[in-house]
Amino acid sequence: MPPTQRIPVAGQVTDTQPLPTTRVLAGADAALDSFLAYQKINKGLSANTIKSYSSDIGACLDALESQGVHALGDVTLDNLRTWIAAEAGDHAKSSMARKIVAVRSFFEYCAVHGIIASDPAQSLTTPKLPQTLPAVLTPEQARAMMDAADARAAQAERATRSGNAAPAGGIAHAGNAVQSGSSAQSGRIGRAGSGGRARHDASRPKGGTTAVVPTDELQEAIEVRDAAIVEVLYATGIRVAELVSLDIADIDFSQRTMRVTGKGSKTRVVPFGAPAARALQEWLDTGRPLIAAHAGNPHNGAQSAQGNQSKRTAKATDARNAVFLGARGGRLNQRQAREAVHKAAQQAHVPDVSPHALRHSAATHLLSGGADLREVQELLGHSSLRTTQRYTHVSIDQLRATYRQAFPRA
């Protein structure tokens, strides 16, 4: 079977792409290609999950080749156990569990679709993982982190407003961003209109000129952005991938909700509180237009870069829609969001936390405050209630600690 051939499955795409490498293991490349297409189209798995599956299964197939296996149908349970034993020395139990699940799913798919006669991975078991509780901030630490970020953002905003009211090129600040009759502005953001959703006018200034934003003002804009990032992450409990994929049209300030696209392209609506709304609005009104103007500066190469025009247009359109921007004007990536959270924790003198730890903290504080478990499940976008139940353990541990401190006969 040629390496570019796809095995037909329900709902599978019809185009074919040559595989980057061809394995000696007969039928392996075509089967893996078909399996990944099935997981993407029929199961709706994310691009990151598909990438992990491809890497884990591909490494296993390479290891089977090195054992002298010549065809996918010749793989035995002993071959797979040999692969596990070789991998276990270099990987943590959690990584091995992920790899085994991927390989087990692959061979199950092959057996069900008649690619192999039987499933050699059926009896493979995953290593038992320790039940570790997620790291969380206390409510006091979370409040200190949010307050410190907001204070820095407010200071940066005051510095921006006390300087030039609007940089050359017509970048408007809060209060005049929605004035009618003003000239077209790069990255101009309006407050929620009649429908309550944030509106975005990303047209360029007339004549093709763009604003040159001083470096200190750019840094002040980043401070405003970072405050909005930590406020939104803690207020909503969304994942960092969900944060960076937010579009302006997803924010409804009138209802204080945002539309979030989570794992498996599942969409949910998440509420956020007044502090997050203020931080987010200040970013859209003041910080974001400054970064958008800085990105349009011809001296930074954003407009003079050579390459495929359609790709540049797609990136520009994506940036115009994005809520959060990086310093160069493109959509914020996950690494930059994580750096913002780590920096905020350090400056607030609280334990170092990641965006996911803020998610854990939000869930724990909701449950400690009396929220229903299923409501928290819906808020976090968990497909299984069992995943949400992890946070009850944290609440119970806090209850035990309080009991020991407060009860005289504890």
C-alpha positions in Angstrom: 0.0 0.0 0.0 1.6 3.3 -1.1 2.4 5.7 1.8 0.1 8.4 0.5 -3.0 6.2 0.3 -5.8 6.9 2.9 -8.0 4.1 4.1 -11.6 5.2 3.7 -13.5 6.0 6.9 -16.8 7.7 7.6 -16.5 11.5 7.0 -12.8 11.3 6.0 -11.3 14.0 3.8 -10.6 13.1 0.2 -7.3 14.9 -0.3 -4.0 13.1 0.1 -0.6 14.4 1.3 2.7 12.6 0.9 4.0 11.5 4.3 7.3 13.0 5.4 8.8 9.6 6.0 8.1 6.0 4.8 8.4 3.2 7.3 9.5 -0.2 6.5 6.7 -1.5 8.7 4.1 -2.5 6.0 0.8 -0.7 6.2 1.9 1.5 9.2 2.0 4.9 7.4 -1.3 4.6 5.7 -3.0 3.3 8.9 -1.6 6.1 11.0 -2.6 8.6 8.4 -6.1 7.2 8.4 -6.3 7.0 12.2 -5.3 10.7 12.6 -7.9 11.8 10.0 -10.6 9.8 11.8 -9.7 11.4 15.2 -9.7 14.9 13.7 -12.9 14.6 11.6 -15.0 12.0 13.3 -14.0 12.6 16.9 -13.3 16.4 16.6 -10.0 16.3 18.5 -7.9 19.4 18.6 -4.8 20.0 16.5 -2.6 19.7 19.6 -4.1 16.3 20.5 -3.7 15.1 16.9 0.0 16.3 17.0 0.6 14.4 20.2 -1.1 11.2 18.9 1.1 11.4 15.7 4.3 11.8 17.7 3.6 9.1 20.3 2.3 6.5 17.8 5.0 7.3 15.3 7.7 6.7 17.9 6.1 3.4 18.9 6.0 2.3 15.2 9.7 3.2 14.8 10.5 1.2 17.9 8.6 -1.8 16.5 10.6 -1.6 13.3 13.8 -1.6 15.3 12.6 -4.9 16.9 12.5 -6.5 13.5 8.7 -6.4 13.0 7.9 -6.2 9.2 4.2 -5.7 9.1 1.6 -4.0 11.2 -0.3 -7.3 11.5 2.7 -9.0 12.9 2.8 -6.8 16.1 2.4 -8.8 19.3 1.7 -7.9 22.9 5.3 -8.8 23.7 6.6 -6.3 21.1 4.5 -3.6 22.7 5.7 -4.5 26.2 9.3 -4.3 25.0 8.6 -0.8 23.7 7.0 0.2 27.0 10.0 -1.1 29.0 12.4 0.8 26.8 10.5 4.0 27.1 9.6 3.9 30.8 13.2 4.7 31.8 13.2 8.0 30.1 9.7 9.3 30.7 7.5 10.1 33.7 4.5 7.9 34.5 2.1 10.6 33.2 3.9 10.7 29.8 3.9 6.9 29.6 0.2 6.8 30.4 -0.5 9.3 27.5 1.7 7.3 25.1 0.0 4.0 26.0 -3.5 5.4 25.6 -2.5 6.8 22.1 -1.1 3.5 21.0 -4.0 1.5 22.4 -6.4 3.7 20.6 -4.5 3.3 17.3 -4.4 -0.5 17.4 -8.1 -0.7 18.4 -8.9 1.5 15.4 -6.8 -0.8 13.1 -8.6 -3.9 14.4 -12.1 -2.4 14.1 -11.5 -1.2 10.6 -10.0 -4.5 9.4 -6.5 -3.2 8.9 -5.2 -6.0 11.3 -6.8 -9.3 12.3 -6.7 -8.7 16.0 -5.8 -6.0 18.6 -2.4 -6.7 20.2 -2.7 -3.7 22.5 -6.1 -4.7 24.1 -4.6 -5.9 27.4 -2.1 -3.0 27.8 -2.6 -1.2 31.1 -1.6 2.4 31.9 0.7 3.0 35.0 -1.1 4.1 38.1 -0.7 7.8 38.6 -0.3 9.4 42.0 -3.4 11.5 43.0 -1.8 14.9 43.2 -3.9 17.9 44.1 -3.6 20.9 41.8 -1.6 23.9 43.1 -3.9 26.8 44.0 -3.7 30.2 45.4 -5.6 31.1 48.5 -8.4 33.7 48.0 -6.2 36.3 49.7 -3.2 35.5 47.4 -5.4 35.7 44.4 -6.8 39.0 45.5 -3.3 40.4 46.1 -2.2 39.2 42.6 -5.2 40.8 40.9 -4.9 44.1 42.9 -1.2 44.4 42.1 -1.8 43.9 38.4 -4.6 46.4 38.3 -2.5 48.9 40.2 0.3 48.7 37.7 -2.2 48.9 34.8 -3.8 52.0 36.3 -0.4 53.6 36.8 0.5 52.9 33.2 -2.8 54.2 32.0 -2.3 57.5 33.9 1.1 57.8 32.4 -0.3 57.3 28.9 -3.1 59.8 29.4 -0.9 62.4 30.9 1.4 62.2 27.8 0.4 62.9 24.3 -3.4 62.5 24.2 -3.3 60.7 20.9 -0.1 59.5 19.1 0.4 60.8 15.5 -1.8 58.9 13.2 -5.0 59.2 15.2 -5.0 56.5 17.9 -7.9 57.3 20.2 -8.0 56.6 23.9 -11.0 55.7 26.1 -13.7 58.4 26.0 -13.2 59.5 22.4 -12.8 56.1 20.7 -16.4 56.1 19.6 -16.9 59.7 18.7 -18.5 60.0 15.3 -16.9 62.1 12.6 -13.3 61.3 13.8 -10.8 60.2 11.2 -10.2 56.4 10.5 -8.0 55.0 13.2 -5.6 52.0 13.3 -6.9 49.5 15.8 -9.6 51.7 17.2 -11.8 50.0 19.8 -15.3 51.1 20.7 -17.2 50.3 23.8 -20.1 47.9 23.7 -22.8 49.3 21.3 -26.5 48.7 21.0 -26.0 45.0 21.0 -23.6 45.1 24.0 -20.7 43.5 22.1 -17.3 45.1 21.7 -16.9 46.6 18.3 -13.6 46.9 16.4 -12.6 49.3 13.6 -9.3 48.3 12.3 -9.2 50.4 9.2 -5.9 52.2 8.4 -5.4 56.0 8.5 -5.9 57.8 5.2 -2.9 58.2 3.1 -1.3 54.9 4.3 0.6 56.5 7.2 0.7 54.8 10.6 1.4 55.9 14.1 4.9 55.6 15.6 4.3 54.7 19.3 7.2 55.4 21.7 8.7 52.4 23.4 7.7 53.5 26.9 4.1 53.9 25.8 4.2 50.4 24.3 5.4 49.0 27.6 2.6 50.8 29.4 0.1 49.2 26.9 1.6 45.8 27.7 1.0 46.4 31.5 -2.6 47.2 30.8 -2.9 44.0 28.6 -1.2 41.8 31.3 -3.7 43.0 34.0 -6.6 42.1 31.7 -5.0 38.7 31.1 -4.7 37.7 34.8 -8.2 39.2 35.6 -9.9 37.3 32.8 -8.1 34.0 33.5 -9.0 34.1 37.2 -12.5 35.5 36.7 -13.6 32.9 34.1 -11.4 29.9 34.8 -10.8 29.5 31.0 -7.8 27.7 29.6 -4.8 29.7 28.3 -5.5 28.3 24.8 -9.1 29.5 25.1 -7.8 33.0 26.2 -5.5 33.5 23.3 -8.2 32.4 20.8 -10.8 34.9 22.0 -12.1 37.3 19.3 -13.5 40.8 20.0 -16.9 39.6 18.8 -16.9 37.0 21.5 -17.1 39.6 24.3 -20.5 40.8 25.4 -20.0 43.7 27.9 -23.7 44.3 28.4 -24.2 40.8 29.7 -20.6 40.4 31.0 -20.2 37.1 29.2 -17.7 35.7 26.7 -18.1 33.0 24.1 -15.3 30.5 24.5 -14.2 27.7 22.2 -12.7 24.9 24.1 -11.4 21.4 23.5 -13.0 19.6 20.6 -14.2 22.9 19.2 -17.0 22.9 21.8 -18.4 26.4 22.5 -19.7 27.6 25.9 -20.7 31.0 27.4 -18.7 32.1 30.5 -19.6 35.0 32.8 -17.0 37.4 34.2 -17.2 39.9 37.0 -16.9 43.7 37.2 -13.1 43.9 37.9 -12.4 41.7 34.8 -14.8 43.8 32.8 -13.0 47.0 33.8 -9.5 45.6 33.1 -10.7 44.2 29.7 -12.4 47.4 28.7 -9.3 49.5 29.6 -7.2 47.2 27.5 -9.5 47.5 24.5 -9.9 51.2 24.8 -6.3 52.3 25.5 -3.7 49.5 25.4 -4.7 47.6 22.4 -4.9 50.6 20.0 -1.3 51.6 21.0 0.0 48.1 20.3 -1.9 48.0 17.0 -0.3 51.3 16.0 3.1 50.2 17.0 2.7 47.1 14.8 1.9 49.3 11.9 5.2 51.2 12.2 7.1 50.6 9.0 10.4 50.6 10.9 9.6 47.4 12.7 9.2 45.4 9.5 5.5 44.6 9.9 4.6 46.2 6.6 7.8 45.6 4.7 8.1 41.9 5.3 8.3 39.8 2.2 6.4 36.6 1.7 3.1 35.2 0.6 0.5 37.9 0.3 -2.4 35.7 1.2 -0.7 34.5 4.4 0.1 38.1 5.4 -3.5 39.0 4.8 -4.8 36.1 6.8 -2.5 37.0 9.7 -3.6 40.6 9.6 -7.3 39.7 9.6 -6.7 37.3 12.5 -4.9 40.1 14.5 -7.7 42.5 13.8 -10.2 40.1 15.3 -8.1 39.0 18.3 -8.8 40.4 21.8 -5.2 40.0 23.0 -2.2 41.1 20.9 1.5 40.4 21.3 4.0 43.3 21.3 4.4 42.9 17.5 0.7 43.3 16.8 -0.1 39.6 16.1 -2.5 37.4 18.1 -1.1 36.7 21.5 0.4 33.2 21.9 0.2 30.9 24.8 3.9 31.4 25.8 3.4 35.2 26.1 0.2 34.7 28.2 2.1 32.3 30.5 4.9 34.8 30.9 2.4 37.5 31.8 0.9 35.3 34.6 4.3 34.3 36.0 5.4 38.0 36.0 2.2 39.1 37.8 2.7 36.4 40.5 6.3 37.5 41.0 5.4 41.2 41.3 2.6 40.5 43.7 4.9 38.3 45.9 2.6 35.3 45.8 3.6 31.7 44.9 4.6 31.3 41.3 1.6 30.1 39.4 0.7 29.2 35.8 -2.5 30.1 33.9 -3.7 26.6 34.6 -3.1 27.2 38.3 -5.3 30.3 38.1 -8.0 28.0 36.5 -7.6 25.6 39.5 -7.8 28.5 41.9 -11.0 29.8 40.4 -12.7 26.4 40.5 -11.6 25.8 44.1 -12.8 29.2 45.3 -16.1 28.7 43.5 -16.7 25.4 45.2 -15.5 26.7 48.6 -18.0 29.6 48.2 -20.9 27.2 47.7 -21.1 26.8 43.9 -22.7 23.6 42.6 -20.3 21.0 41.2 -22.2 20.7 37.9 -22.3 24.5 37.5 -18.5 24.6 37.9 -18.2 21.7 35.4 -20.2 23.8 32.9 -18.1 26.9 33.6 -14.8 25.1 33.1 -15.9 23.1 30.1 -15.2 19.7 31.5 -16.8 16.8 29.6 -16.7 14.6 32.7 -17.8 15.5 36.2 -15.0 13.3 37.5 -12.5 15.9 36.3 -14.3 18.7 38.2 -14.4 16.5 41.3 -10.7 16.9 41.7 -11.3 20.4 43.1 -13.5 19.1 45.9 -10.5 17.4 47.4 -8.8 20.8 47.7 -11.8 22.3 49.4 -12.0 19.3 51.8 -8.3 19.7 52.7 -8.9 23.4 53.5 -11.9 22.4 55.6 -9.8 19.9 57.5 -7.2 22.5 58.1 -9.8 25.0 59.4 -11.3 22.3 61.6 -8.0 21.4 63.2 -7.3 25.1 63.9 -10.7 26.1 65.1 -12.3 23.1 66.9 -11.0 22.5 70.5 -11.2 18.7 70.3 -9.8 18.3 66.8 
